[in-house]
Amino acid sequence: MKNSTKTDAQDRDKGAKFVELANKRVNKAVKDISLIGNLANRRNYTYNEEQAKKIIKALQASVDQVKASFLSGIHGQQANFEL
């Protein structure tokens, strides 16, 4: 029984850490995505359709990879983005 209690405590610690990091990381990602969205403002920036599609494709691939990680439990590596 003592091992069960220790495991329960460890699970609670892992769960609390997950919530803490998820809150921080998801909020940061949402903010960063919003900042990327600001790049679409043609008053401030010039870009072509190919560049826009490349950004959207990279973001979608990253979201798809995160989704797959949660569904499978297997974490994959993401390549760095560059226009």
C-alpha positions as CSV (number, residue, x, y, z in Angstrom):
1,M,0.0,0.0,0.0
2,K,2.8,2.4,0.7
3,N,4.0,2.2,-2.9
4,S,0.5,3.1,-4.0
5,T,0.5,6.2,-1.8
6,K,3.9,7.3,-3.1
7,T,2.7,6.7,-6.7
8,D,-0.5,8.7,-6.0
9,A,1.5,11.6,-4.7
10,Q,3.9,11.4,-7.6
11,D,0.9,11.3,-10.0
12,R,-0.6,14.4,-8.3
13,D,2.8,16.2,-8.6
14,K,3.1,15.3,-12.3
15,G,-0.5,16.4,-12.8
16,A,0.0,19.7,-11.1
17,K,3.2,20.3,-13.1
18,F,1.4,19.4,-16.4
19,V,-1.3,22.0,-15.6
20,E,1.2,24.6,-14.6
21,L,3.3,24.1,-17.8
22,A,0.3,23.7,-20.1
23,N,-1.2,27.0,-18.9
24,K,2.1,28.8,-19.4
25,R,3.0,27.2,-22.7
26,V,-0.4,27.3,-24.4
27,N,-1.0,31.0,-23.4
28,K,2.5,31.8,-24.8
29,A,1.8,29.9,-28.0
30,V,-1.6,31.6,-28.5
31,K,0.0,35.0,-27.9
32,D,2.8,34.2,-30.4
33,I,0.3,33.0,-33.0
34,S,-1.5,36.2,-32.6
35,L,1.7,38.1,-33.2
36,I,2.3,36.0,-36.3
37,G,-1.2,37.0,-37.4
38,N,-0.2,40.6,-37.2
39,L,2.2,39.9,-40.1
40,A,-0.8,39.7,-42.3
41,N,-1.3,43.5,-42.0
42,R,-0.4,44.8,-45.5
43,R,-0.2,48.3,-44.2
44,N,3.0,47.3,-42.3
45,Y,4.4,44.4,-44.3
46,T,4.8,43.2,-47.8
47,Y,4.6,39.4,-48.5
48,N,3.6,37.2,-51.3
49,E,1.0,34.3,-51.3
50,E,3.8,31.7,-51.3
51,Q,5.3,33.1,-48.1
52,A,1.9,33.3,-46.4
53,K,1.1,29.7,-47.4
54,K,4.5,28.5,-46.1
55,I,3.8,30.2,-42.7
56,I,0.3,28.6,-42.5
57,K,1.7,25.2,-43.6
58,A,4.4,25.3,-40.9
59,L,1.9,26.3,-38.2
60,Q,-0.6,23.7,-39.2
61,A,2.1,21.0,-39.3
62,S,3.1,21.9,-35.8
63,V,-0.5,21.8,-34.5
64,D,-1.0,18.4,-36.3
65,Q,2.2,17.1,-34.6
66,V,1.0,18.2,-31.2
67,K,-2.3,16.5,-31.8
68,A,-0.7,13.3,-32.9
69,S,1.6,13.4,-29.8
70,F,-1.4,13.6,-27.5
71,L,-3.3,10.9,-29.3
72,S,-0.3,8.5,-29.5
73,G,1.8,9.5,-26.5
74,I,4.8,9.7,-28.7
75,H,6.7,13.0,-29.0
76,G,8.2,14.0,-32.4
77,Q,10.7,16.6,-33.4
78,Q,9.8,19.7,-35.3
79,A,12.2,21.2,-37.8
80,N,13.0,24.9,-37.6
81,F,11.0,27.2,-39.9
82,E,12.6,29.5,-42.4
83,L,11.2,31.4,-45.3
